[in-house]
Amino acid sequence: MNSTQNKKIEQVKETTMIVGIDVGSEKHYFRAFNWRGIELTRKPVAFSNSMEGFNSFYNTIVELMQKSELEEALVGIEPTGHYWFDLGQFMGEKSIKFVMVNPHHVHKTKELDDNSPSKNDRKDPRVIAGLVRDGRYFYSYMPTGVYAELRNASNRRFVLVEEQTRAKNRLQKWIAVYFPEYKGIYTHIDAKGGLLVLKQAPTPEEIVKLGEEGIIKIWKDAKLRRNGNKKALKILNAAMRSIGLRTGLTEARMEIQDLIEDYELQTKRLERVNDLIKELCQQIRYADKLLEIKGIGITTVAGFIAEVGDITRFDSTKELQKLAGLELVADSSGKHNGKTKISKRGRKRLRYLLFEAAISVVGKNEEFKEIHRYYTTREKNPLKKMQSLIAVACKLIRVFHVILTKGVSYDASKMLEGIRHPGEQLKACLLYTSP
């Protein structure tokens, strides 16, 4: 990846036509310029978000290149949600090189020309093209094959986990109002034995009517083990002395049954997605070697690969750190030396996943635990706990990169060599608030 700004600027040659596209939900607008910034289109050209519109756009830029005797086109897009996906796929199939500009940069730069923050279809494509010409863009990446499947599956898993958690939280609220004694029976609110009972007898009054034998019959019919007379009697006694709300029970009964059904449905969907993720990970070269690291599971491996894609497209681990928003940024000017912190610009899920992985390996992996202990107790520039976890997350990036690119096995002994000669980046004082 040509990641430096100088290398990006070098992509714009005298034979390059620069195209800026303002992406919309139904209609897009573009303007074309040569390498000096002279416009080749008289006005913004609109095209619809359809195959006819895409073909019209393609034919127009080909005609402009021929007319202006240019050889290639470099298209800049301001990513607007998901609306650019189909256009990006079309340009990829047509071998049109396209890059992304940061919406924040577009917003700040548009005032340079007319000292006005106004936004319109004529202005934005010009601003986008100007940013591309100055090398202020980043490369787009649309995963294909197994990487595309894994990213979709991983994104779906995040959504299902959120929905499952939401249903679980609502379930806890219901129980706290109508059957608060339930929390003293089961350690986990979603215990299967308890949910089976609540599904058929949602209120304490109905549980009392069901009786001990009725509760046991529910478990036997479901072939559920480890739930016997003692547990059934405990549920019955709790229901008999319940202080739960006794009004509005008709709606409460429907709500608890719906919540349990929602939770069970999300759980089944999550199991199917997890099975698919495991199957997809088996198709990724060397992914199984990451599982050799104690504290790293299939969810972490799948999530990392889903967010990063084909890791061979990165020249260094610094690019991966930047992608995760874990690179260090300083706030210093003149005699003022501010605190160094992580940028938090990048893929939020990747940053969250790496932070959670750091917590896991520090708790379960002896060598990472030793590294964490070293960072927090060393004499010179000791790190705080959160700072050390960020340093461990960055180290995980380097370990993952080496394993996935070179196919080597995880070597625990090499991990401890790093604490004898720690890199300058890990010596920096980090400021961390949340992943």
C-alpha positions in Angstrom: 0.0 0.0 0.0 1.3 3.4 -1.0 0.4 5.0 2.3 2.5 8.1 2.5 1.2 11.4 1.2 4.1 11.8 -1.2 3.4 8.4 -2.8 -0.3 9.3 -3.0 0.5 12.5 -4.8 2.7 10.6 -7.2 -0.3 8.6 -8.3 -1.6 11.8 -10.0 0.3 12.2 -13.3 0.0 14.5 -16.2 -2.0 11.8 -17.9 -4.4 11.4 -15.0 -8.0 12.6 -14.9 -9.2 13.2 -11.4 -12.9 12.6 -10.8 -14.8 13.7 -7.6 -18.1 12.0 -6.8 -20.7 13.2 -4.3 -22.5 10.0 -3.4 -26.2 10.0 -2.7 -28.9 7.5 -2.0 -30.6 7.6 -5.4 -28.4 10.0 -7.5 -24.7 10.8 -7.7 -22.9 13.8 -9.0 -19.4 14.0 -10.4 -17.0 16.6 -11.8 -13.7 15.8 -13.7 -10.4 17.7 -13.6 -6.9 17.4 -15.0 -3.8 17.1 -12.9 -3.6 20.9 -12.7 -7.1 21.3 -11.4 -8.6 22.6 -14.6 -12.2 21.4 -14.9 -13.1 19.1 -17.9 -16.8 19.1 -17.2 -18.7 22.3 -17.6 -21.1 21.5 -14.7 -21.8 18.7 -12.2 -22.9 15.6 -14.1 -25.7 13.6 -12.5 -26.2 9.8 -12.8 -28.6 7.5 -11.1 -27.8 4.7 -8.7 -28.6 2.0 -11.3 -26.9 0.0 -14.0 -28.0 2.5 -16.6 -26.6 5.3 -14.5 -23.3 3.6 -13.9 -22.9 2.8 -17.6 -23.6 6.5 -18.4 -21.0 7.6 -15.9 -18.4 5.1 -17.3 -19.1 6.2 -20.9 -18.8 9.9 -20.0 -15.4 9.6 -18.3 -14.1 7.4 -21.1 -15.2 10.1 -23.6 -13.6 12.9 -21.5 -10.3 11.0 -21.3 -10.2 10.5 -25.1 -11.1 14.1 -25.7 -8.5 15.4 -23.3 -5.9 12.8 -24.4 -5.6 11.3 -20.9 -4.8 7.7 -20.1 -6.2 6.9 -16.7 -8.9 8.1 -14.2 -8.5 8.4 -10.5 -11.9 8.6 -8.8 -12.4 10.1 -5.4 -15.5 9.2 -3.3 -16.8 10.6 0.0 -18.2 7.5 1.6 -21.8 8.1 2.6 -23.0 5.2 4.6 -23.5 2.1 2.4 -24.6 4.0 -0.7 -21.2 3.8 -2.4 -21.0 -0.1 -2.2 -22.7 -0.8 -5.5 -20.8 2.0 -7.3 -17.5 0.8 -5.9 -18.2 -2.8 -7.1 -19.0 -1.5 -10.6 -15.8 0.6 -10.8 -13.8 -2.4 -9.5 -15.2 -4.6 -12.3 -14.4 -1.9 -14.9 -10.8 -1.6 -13.5 -11.4 2.1 -12.5 -9.1 3.1 -9.7 -11.0 4.8 -6.9 -10.1 6.1 -3.5 -11.9 7.5 -0.4 -11.7 11.0 1.1 -12.6 11.6 4.8 -16.0 13.3 5.1 -14.5 15.4 8.0 -11.8 16.7 5.6 -14.5 17.5 3.0 -16.4 19.5 5.5 -13.4 21.5 6.7 -11.9 22.1 3.2 -15.1 23.3 1.4 -14.7 26.7 3.1 -11.4 27.4 1.5 -12.8 28.4 -1.9 -15.7 30.7 -0.9 -15.4 31.0 2.9 -18.8 29.4 3.2 -19.7 26.1 4.8 -22.6 25.6 2.3 -23.1 22.1 0.9 -24.4 21.5 -2.6 -24.0 19.1 -5.5 -21.8 21.5 -7.5 -19.4 22.3 -4.7 -18.7 18.9 -3.1 -17.4 17.0 -6.1 -14.9 19.8 -6.7 -13.7 19.7 -3.1 -13.4 15.9 -3.2 -11.3 16.0 -6.4 -9.1 18.7 -4.9 -8.3 16.5 -1.9 -7.5 13.6 -4.2 -5.1 15.8 -6.2 -3.3 16.8 -3.0 -2.9 13.2 -1.9 -5.4 13.5 1.0 -7.2 10.3 0.6 -7.1 6.7 1.7 -7.4 3.5 -0.2 -10.7 1.7 -0.3 -10.9 -2.0 0.2 -13.8 -4.2 -0.8 -13.2 -7.8 0.4 -13.9 -10.6 -2.0 -14.3 -14.3 -1.8 -14.0 -15.8 1.7 -13.0 -12.5 3.2 -16.3 -10.9 2.0 -18.2 -13.9 3.5 -16.3 -13.6 6.8 -16.9 -9.9 7.1 -20.6 -10.3 6.5 -20.8 -13.1 8.9 -18.9 -11.2 11.6 -21.0 -8.1 11.1 -24.1 -10.3 11.4 -22.7 -11.8 14.6 -22.3 -8.3 16.1 -25.9 -7.4 15.3 -27.2 -10.7 16.8 -25.2 -10.3 20.0 -26.6 -6.8 20.4 -30.2 -8.1 19.8 -29.7 -11.0 22.2 -28.3 -8.7 24.9 -31.2 -6.3 24.3 -33.8 -9.1 24.8 -31.9 -10.3 27.9 -31.9 -6.9 29.4 -35.6 -6.5 28.9 -36.1 -9.9 30.4 -34.2 -8.9 33.5 -36.4 -5.8 33.8 -39.6 -7.9 33.6 -38.3 -10.3 36.2 -37.3 -7.5 38.6 -40.8 -6.1 38.4 -43.0 -9.2 38.4 -40.9 -12.0 39.9 -37.9 -10.5 41.7 -37.3 -13.7 43.7 -36.3 -15.5 40.5 -32.8 -13.9 40.7 -32.1 -15.9 43.9 -32.9 -19.2 42.2 -30.6 -19.1 39.1 -27.2 -17.5 38.8 -27.8 -16.5 35.2 -31.1 -14.9 34.2 -31.2 -16.9 31.0 -30.8 -20.4 32.6 -32.6 -22.9 30.4 -34.5 -24.6 33.2 -35.9 -21.3 34.4 -36.8 -20.1 30.9 -38.7 -23.3 30.2 -40.9 -22.7 33.3 -41.4 -19.0 32.6 -42.4 -19.7 29.0 -45.3 -21.8 30.2 -46.1 -20.1 33.5 -44.9 -16.5 33.0 -46.2 -15.1 36.4 -45.7 -16.3 40.0 -49.5 -17.0 40.2 -49.3 -19.4 37.3 -46.2 -21.1 38.7 -48.2 -21.8 42.0 -51.0 -23.3 39.9 -48.5 -25.4 38.0 -47.2 -26.9 41.2 -44.0 -28.9 41.9 -45.1 -31.8 39.7 -46.0 -29.5 36.8 -42.6 -27.9 36.9 -40.8 -31.2 36.9 -42.9 -32.4 34.0 -41.8 -29.4 31.9 -38.2 -30.3 32.4 -38.8 -34.0 31.7 -40.6 -33.2 28.5 -37.7 -31.1 27.4 -35.2 -33.8 28.5 -33.4 -31.3 30.7 -31.0 -32.7 33.3 -29.7 -31.2 36.5 -33.1 -29.9 37.5 -35.0 -32.0 40.0 -37.4 -31.8 42.9 -35.2 -29.6 45.0 -34.9 -26.9 42.3 -38.7 -27.2 41.5 -39.6 -26.8 45.1 -37.4 -23.7 45.4 -39.1 -22.1 42.4 -42.5 -22.9 43.8 -41.7 -21.5 47.3 -40.3 -18.3 45.7 -43.5 -17.9 43.6 -45.7 -18.4 46.7 -44.0 -15.6 48.6 -43.3 -13.3 45.6 -43.7 -9.6 46.2 -43.9 -8.9 42.4 -46.4 -6.6 40.9 -49.9 -8.1 40.6 -51.5 -5.6 38.2 -51.4 -5.6 34.4 -50.6 -9.4 34.3 -52.3 -10.0 31.0 -49.9 -7.8 29.1 -47.0 -9.0 31.3 -47.7 -12.6 30.5 -47.6 -11.8 26.7 -44.4 -9.7 27.1 -42.4 -12.4 29.0 -43.4 -15.1 26.5 -42.4 -12.8 23.6 -39.1 -11.9 25.2 -38.2 -15.5 25.8 -39.1 -16.4 22.2 -37.0 -13.5 21.0 -34.0 -14.5 23.1 -34.2 -18.1 22.0 -34.5 -17.1 18.3 -31.4 -14.8 18.6 -29.6 -17.6 20.3 -30.3 -20.1 17.5 -29.4 -17.6 14.9 -26.1 -16.8 16.7 -25.3 -20.5 16.9 -25.7 -20.8 13.1 -23.6 -17.8 12.4 -20.9 -19.0 14.8 -20.8 -22.4 12.9 -20.5 -20.5 9.6 -17.6 -18.4 11.0 -15.7 -21.5 12.1 -16.2 -23.0 8.7 -15.0 -19.8 6.9 -11.9 -19.4 9.2 -10.8 -22.9 8.2 -10.5 -21.5 4.6 -8.1 -18.7 5.7 -4.5 -19.6 5.4 -2.7 -19.9 8.7 -5.7 -18.8 10.7 -5.6 -22.0 12.7 -2.1 -21.0 14.0 -3.6 -18.0 15.8 -5.7 -20.4 17.9 -2.4 -21.8 19.3 -2.1 -18.6 21.4 -3.7 -19.2 24.8 -6.4 -16.7 25.4 -7.3 -16.2 21.7 -10.5 -17.9 20.5 -12.3 -18.3 17.2 -14.4 -15.2 17.7 -11.2 -13.0 18.0 -9.5 -14.6 15.0 -12.6 -14.3 12.9 -13.3 -10.7 13.9 -9.7 -9.7 13.3 -9.6 -11.2 9.8 -13.1 -9.9 9.0 -12.1 -6.3 9.8 -8.6 -6.5 8.2 -9.3 -8.6 5.2 -6.3 -9.9 3.3 -3.5 -9.0 5.6 -0.9 -9.3 2.9 -2.1 -5.9 1.5 -0.4 -4.2 4.5 3.3 -3.3 4.2 3.8 -2.9 7.9 2.1 -3.4 11.3 1.9 0.4 11.7 -0.7 0.5 9.0 -2.7 -2.1 10.9 -2.4 0.0 14.1 -3.7 3.0 12.2 -6.5 1.0 10.8 -7.6 0.1 14.3 -7.1 3.7 15.6 -4.3 2.5 18.0 -1.5 4.7 16.6 -0.1 7.3 18.9 -0.7 11.0 18.4 1.1 13.8 20.3 -0.3 17.1 21.4 2.8 19.3 21.5 3.6 22.8 20.3 6.7 24.8 21.1 7.4 24.5 24.8 4.1 22.8 25.4 4.3 19.0 25.7 0.9 17.5 25.8 -0.1 14.0 26.5 0.4 11.2 23.9 -2.8 9.2 23.2 -4.2 6.9 20.7 -6.0 8.5 17.8 -9.2 6.3 17.9 -9.6 6.9 14.2 -10.2 3.8 12.3 -12.3 0.6 12.5 -14.1 0.8 15.9 -14.9 -2.9 16.0 -11.3 -3.8 15.3 -10.1 -1.6 18.1 -12.7 -3.0 20.5 -11.9 -6.6 19.5 -8.1 -6.1 20.0 -8.7 -4.5 23.4 -10.9 -7.4 24.5 -8.3 -9.8 23.2 -5.6 -8.0 25.2 -7.6 -8.4 28.4 -8.1 -12.1 27.6 -4.4 -12.9 27.0 -3.2 -10.9 30.0 -5.6 -13.0 32.2 -4.9 -16.4 30.6 -1.6 -16.3 28.9 1.6 -16.5 31.1 3.9 -14.7 28.7 1.5 -11.8 28.0 0.8 -11.6 31.7 4.5 -11.2 32.3 4.7 -8.5 29.6 1.8 -6.7 31.2 3.5 -6.9 34.6 6.7 -5.5 33.1 5.0 -2.6 31.5 3.2 -1.6 34.7 6.1 -2.1 37.1 9.3 -1.1 35.2 11.4 1.6 36.8 11.6 3.9 33.8 8.2 5.2 32.5 5.9 2.6 33.9 2.5 2.4 32.2 -0.9 2.5 33.9 -3.1 -0.6 33.5 -5.1 0.7 30.6 -2.0 2.0 28.9 -0.4 -1.4 29.2 -3.4 -3.1 27.8 -3.2 -0.9 24.7 0.5 -1.8 24.4 -0.4 -5.5 24.6 -3.1 -5.0 21.9 -0.5 -3.4 19.6 1.8 -6.4 20.3 -1.0 -8.7 19.3 -1.3 -6.9 16.0 2.4 -7.6 15.3 2.1 -11.3 16.4 -1.0 -11.8 14.2 0.7 -10.1 11.2 3.8 -12.3 11.5 1.8 -15.5 11.8 -0.7 -14.8 9.0 1.9 -13.5 6.5 4.8 -15.9 7.2 2.9 -19.0 8.5 5.2 -19.4 11.5 3.9 -21.1 14.7 3.4 -19.1 17.8 6.6 -19.1 20.0 6.0 -18.1 23.6 9.7 -17.7 24.3 10.1 -15.0 21.7 7.4 -13.0 23.4 9.4 -12.4 26.5 12.4 -11.1 24.5 10.4 -8.0 23.8 10.4 -6.9 27.4 14.2 -6.9 27.5 14.4 -4.5 24.6 11.1 -2.7 24.4 10.4 -0.5 21.4 10.2 3.2 21.7 6.5 3.2 20.9 5.7 1.0 23.8 7.6 3.3 26.1 5.4 6.2 25.2 2.9 7.3 27.8 -0.6 6.6 26.5 -3.8 8.2 27.4 -6.7 5.8 27.1 -10.3 6.2 28.1 -12.3 3.6 26.2 -11.6 1.1 23.3 
